[in-house]
Amino acid sequence: MAIKLRKFPHRLNRDGSFDSICLKCFATVANTATEVELKAHDNTHICDHAMLCDRRLFRAPHSQFALS
């Protein structure tokens, strides 16, 4: 049986709050008091393409730099 990876893993913080992290852009999507609240933020997250370009994780179609 294959293990299903979550695109937005959740992390419990020391203060009892929860973070959701995007595995594509590595941004913290949201920080909430309960884990249940994170699902709405996960569903509406859109990665920032400018940040992905800076990290060379995304190449815009009009870009001239080569992927490494």
Secondary structure by P-SEA (a helix, b strand, c coil): cbbbbbcbbbbbccccbbbbbbcccccccccccccccaaaaaaaccccaaaaaaaccccccccccccc
